[in-house]
Amino acid sequence: MGSVGLLYVGAVLVVNGLMLLGIVEARSAAPLNLFVGGLQVVTPTVLIITSGGDPDVILGASGIYLFGFTYLYVGFNLLAGLDGTGLGWFSAFVACCAVVYAGLSFGRFDDPAFGVIWLVWAVLWALFWVVLGLGRESLTRFTGAAAVVAGILTAAMPAFLLLTGVWADYTTTWSIVIAVGTAVILAGLYPRLRGVPEAGVSPTAAAGPGVPATSTGVPEPRASRSGARAGTAAPESTATRPDDRRGG
């Protein structure tokens, strides 16, 4: 279940990132944010109800809500044309939680790959906070590019690897690929994309990231002045199934 949700988190992250880059019109991205946000609220609710009180399942599901609410927030902001400051400060809260989930992935769940993914999400959400909450528009385009990269490397790619059964045997390899790949790509894009966006490319008209869940089953997001996105998935009734402890 978590792997499927993670795939669609990748989609919403890419679309929201393209919004911040000024390629996708903001309101046209609202439906996808609402669809994925709704999925990321229904999924953890079902997981908790069917968990039988399993603390690991409940812990994983708790993180999915963070991203479900983020995407819904983005969708409503885009449709209503609301100011994105509230979304920006909510993104700061999500970023802090992502650091905690990263620590749980490295320690409690012995899942270094999703530990790295959670750290990438923490950085991405921190960028949403800076752009939306603090109004640093000079980072709008770079944040959009970061959301696109995160959507591919931390959501879509892991989702397909999990669905095909290739992920579990090479988690250390994937953690290195994701960490190095993300760092190299973003380091190369930063000098080119930093600066005040052109007219019409405003963070208030774009939306944020989406985020998957770690081995704890928690999710991920992306944002703009009027929206942000996130997604995740959680483990099902057994915490021993790695593909069910990741979200999107």
C-alpha positions as CSV (number, residue, x, y, z in Angstrom):
1,M,0.0,0.0,0.0
2,G,2.8,2.4,0.9
3,S,4.6,1.8,-2.3
4,V,1.6,2.7,-4.4
5,G,1.0,5.9,-2.5
6,L,4.7,6.8,-2.8
7,L,4.4,6.6,-6.6
8,Y,1.7,9.3,-6.7
9,V,3.6,11.4,-4.2
10,G,6.3,11.5,-6.8
11,A,3.8,12.7,-9.3
12,V,2.5,15.6,-7.2
13,L,6.0,16.6,-6.2
14,V,7.0,16.9,-9.8
15,V,3.9,18.9,-10.8
16,N,4.2,21.2,-7.8
17,G,7.9,21.7,-8.6
18,L,7.0,22.7,-12.2
19,M,4.6,25.2,-10.8
20,L,7.3,26.9,-8.8
21,L,9.4,26.9,-11.9
22,G,6.6,28.7,-13.8
23,I,6.0,25.8,-16.2
24,V,2.6,24.6,-14.9
25,E,-0.2,27.0,-14.2
26,A,-1.0,26.9,-10.5
27,R,-4.8,26.3,-10.4
28,S,-4.4,23.4,-12.9
29,A,-2.4,21.5,-10.3
30,A,-5.0,21.8,-7.6
31,P,-6.9,18.6,-8.5
32,L,-3.9,16.4,-8.3
33,N,-3.0,17.9,-4.9
34,L,-6.5,17.2,-3.6
35,F,-6.5,13.6,-5.0
36,V,-3.1,12.7,-3.5
37,G,-3.9,14.6,-0.2
38,G,-7.1,12.7,0.2
39,L,-5.3,9.4,-0.5
40,Q,-2.8,10.2,2.2
41,V,-5.4,10.9,4.7
42,V,-7.6,7.8,4.0
43,T,-4.6,5.5,3.9
44,P,-3.2,6.1,7.4
45,T,-6.8,6.1,8.8
46,V,-7.3,2.6,7.4
47,L,-3.9,1.5,8.6
48,I,-4.6,2.6,12.2
49,I,-8.0,1.0,12.3
50,T,-6.6,-2.3,11.1
51,S,-3.4,-2.2,13.0
52,G,-4.6,-4.1,16.0
53,G,-2.8,-1.6,18.2
54,D,0.6,-2.3,16.7
55,P,2.8,0.7,17.8
56,D,5.0,0.5,14.7
57,V,2.1,0.7,12.3
58,I,0.5,3.6,14.2
59,L,3.9,5.4,14.3
60,G,4.3,5.0,10.6
61,A,0.7,6.1,9.9
62,S,1.2,9.3,11.9
63,G,3.7,10.6,9.5
64,I,1.4,10.1,6.5
65,Y,-1.1,12.6,7.8
66,L,1.6,15.3,7.7
67,F,1.8,15.0,3.9
68,G,-1.9,14.4,3.3
69,F,-2.7,17.6,5.1
70,T,0.1,19.4,3.2
71,Y,-1.3,18.4,-0.2
72,L,-4.9,19.3,0.8
73,Y,-3.6,22.6,2.1
74,V,-1.9,23.3,-1.2
75,G,-5.0,22.3,-3.2
76,F,-7.3,24.6,-1.2
77,N,-4.8,27.5,-1.3
78,L,-4.5,27.2,-5.1
79,L,-8.3,27.1,-5.7
80,A,-9.1,29.9,-3.2
81,G,-6.0,32.1,-4.0
82,L,-5.0,32.2,-0.3
83,D,-1.8,33.6,1.1
84,G,0.8,30.8,1.5
85,T,2.3,32.0,4.9
86,G,0.4,29.5,6.9
87,L,1.4,26.7,4.6
88,G,5.0,27.8,4.9
89,W,5.0,27.6,8.7
90,F,3.3,24.3,8.6
91,S,6.1,23.1,6.3
92,A,8.6,24.2,9.0
93,F,6.8,21.8,11.4
94,V,6.8,19.0,8.8
95,A,10.6,19.6,8.2
96,C,11.3,19.2,12.0
97,C,9.2,16.0,12.1
98,A,11.0,14.6,9.0
99,V,14.3,14.8,10.9
100,V,12.8,12.7,13.7
101,Y,11.5,10.1,11.3
102,A,14.9,10.0,9.6
103,G,16.4,9.2,13.0
104,L,13.9,6.5,13.5
105,S,14.6,5.0,10.1
106,F,18.4,4.9,10.8
107,G,18.0,3.5,14.3
108,R,14.7,1.8,15.2
109,F,14.0,0.5,11.8
110,D,17.5,-0.1,10.5
111,D,16.6,1.4,7.1
112,P,19.4,3.8,5.9
113,A,17.8,4.4,2.5
114,F,14.6,5.8,3.9
115,G,16.6,7.6,6.6
116,V,18.3,9.5,3.7
117,I,15.0,10.1,2.0
118,W,13.6,11.6,5.2
119,L,16.5,13.9,5.4
120,V,16.0,15.0,1.8
121,W,12.4,15.7,2.7
122,A,13.4,17.7,5.7
123,V,15.6,19.9,3.5
124,L,12.8,20.3,0.9
125,W,10.3,21.3,3.5
126,A,12.7,23.7,5.1
127,L,13.0,25.3,1.6
128,F,9.2,25.6,1.4
129,W,9.2,27.3,4.8
130,V,11.9,29.8,3.7
131,V,10.0,30.6,0.4
132,L,6.5,30.6,1.7
133,G,6.8,31.4,5.4
134,L,9.7,33.9,5.2
135,G,9.0,35.2,1.7
136,R,12.4,34.6,0.2
137,E,11.3,34.6,-3.4
138,S,14.9,34.4,-4.7
139,L,14.8,30.7,-3.8
140,T,11.5,30.0,-5.5
141,R,12.9,28.4,-8.7
142,F,15.5,26.5,-6.9
143,T,12.9,25.1,-4.5
144,G,10.8,24.1,-7.5
145,A,13.8,22.2,-9.0
146,A,14.5,20.6,-5.7
147,A,10.8,19.3,-5.5
148,V,11.1,17.8,-9.0
149,V,14.4,16.1,-8.1
150,A,12.9,14.8,-4.8
151,G,9.8,13.6,-6.6
152,I,11.9,11.4,-8.9
153,L,14.7,10.3,-6.6
154,T,12.9,9.9,-3.3
155,A,9.4,8.9,-4.4
156,A,8.9,7.6,-7.9
157,M,12.1,5.7,-8.2
158,P,11.9,4.0,-4.8
159,A,8.2,3.2,-5.4
160,F,9.0,1.3,-8.6
161,L,11.9,-0.5,-6.9
162,L,9.6,-1.5,-4.0
163,L,6.8,-2.6,-6.3
164,T,9.2,-4.8,-8.3
165,G,10.8,-6.3,-5.2
166,V,14.3,-5.0,-6.0
167,W,14.6,-2.5,-3.1
168,A,15.1,-4.7,-0.1
169,D,18.3,-6.4,-1.3
170,Y,20.2,-3.2,-2.0
171,T,19.1,-0.6,0.6
172,T,22.6,0.6,1.3
173,T,23.3,1.1,-2.4
174,W,20.0,3.0,-2.8
175,S,20.8,5.3,0.2
176,I,24.1,6.2,-1.5
177,V,22.6,6.8,-4.9
178,I,19.8,9.0,-3.5
179,A,22.1,11.0,-1.2
180,V,24.9,11.6,-3.8
181,G,22.5,12.0,-6.7
182,T,20.4,14.6,-4.9
183,A,23.4,16.6,-3.6
184,V,25.2,16.7,-7.0
185,I,22.1,17.7,-9.0
186,L,21.0,20.4,-6.6
187,A,24.5,21.8,-6.2
188,G,24.7,22.1,-10.0
189,L,21.2,23.8,-10.2
190,Y,21.6,26.3,-7.3
191,P,23.8,28.8,-9.1
192,R,21.6,28.8,-12.1
193,L,18.2,29.1,-10.4
194,R,18.9,31.3,-7.5
195,G,17.4,34.8,-8.0
196,V,14.1,36.6,-8.1
197,P,11.7,34.7,-10.5
198,E,10.4,36.4,-13.6
199,A,7.0,38.1,-13.6
200,G,4.3,35.5,-13.4
201,V,6.4,33.0,-11.5
202,S,5.3,33.8,-8.0
203,P,5.5,31.4,-5.0
204,T,2.0,32.4,-4.1
205,A,0.8,30.8,-7.4
206,A,2.7,27.6,-6.9
207,A,2.5,24.6,-4.7
208,G,4.8,22.4,-2.6
209,P,6.2,18.9,-2.3
210,G,5.0,15.4,-1.7
211,V,6.6,12.9,0.5
212,P,6.7,9.1,1.1
213,A,7.0,7.3,4.3
214,T,10.0,5.7,5.8
215,S,10.2,2.3,7.3
216,T,8.0,3.8,9.9
217,G,5.4,4.3,7.2
218,V,5.5,8.1,7.2
219,P,5.2,10.4,4.2
220,E,6.6,13.6,2.2
221,P,5.7,17.5,0.5
222,R,6.5,20.5,-1.7
223,A,5.2,24.0,-1.6
224,S,4.8,27.6,-2.8
225,R,3.2,30.8,-1.6
226,S,-0.2,29.3,-2.1
227,G,0.5,25.6,-1.7
228,A,2.8,22.7,-0.9
229,R,2.7,19.0,-1.3
230,A,3.6,15.9,0.5
231,G,2.9,12.3,0.5
232,T,3.7,9.1,2.4
233,A,2.7,5.7,3.1
234,A,2.7,3.6,6.2
235,P,3.2,0.0,7.2
236,E,0.3,-2.3,7.3
237,S,-0.4,-4.6,10.2
238,T,3.1,-6.1,10.2
239,A,6.2,-3.9,10.7
240,T,8.3,-6.6,9.0
241,R,7.2,-5.8,5.5
242,P,9.6,-3.0,4.3
243,D,7.4,-2.1,1.3
244,D,4.5,-1.3,3.7
245,R,6.5,0.9,5.9
246,R,7.2,3.5,3.3
247,G,4.9,6.1,2.0
248,G,4.5,8.6,-0.6
